[in-house]
Amino acid sequence: MSAIATILRDNEFELVTEFIKPDKKKRITLGIASSVSAFNVYLNKLGQIVLDPVRAVPASEAWLYENPKALAAVKKRLKESAQGKVHDLGSLIRKKNKGANIATSAGKFVGSFNRAETYER
């Protein structure tokens, strides 16, 4: 499978503007408004351009996307939650003289997905 096949999720394109010429600095203005603030730009040998909208991930959350096992666990639990498969774990707020059984400890996620699972950041 080509790299572009993994990027394109919809093959139905619409002609937005015809015959755009680059300005004196060889820049192209698309003339369309977009709520997206950043794009990856792909160019093939024929000069065809594909713009793929992207969003930045905060550095503090990047570890999750770099850890396939942890990301799969999160996706699985989100799917289960959407299906109504939830369990009340009680309050996660620290009570006087009682520590909560959650959160982070020395860079490790110790969540309630499965008390045996621990993911390194």
Buried (B, 14 or more C-beta within 10 A) or exposed (E): EEEEEEEEEEEEEEEEEEEEEEEEEEEEEEEEEEEEEEEEEBEEEEEEEBEBEEEEEEEEEEBBEEBEEBBEBBEEBEEEEEEEEEEEEEEEEEEEEEEEEBEEEEEEBBBBBEEEEEBEB
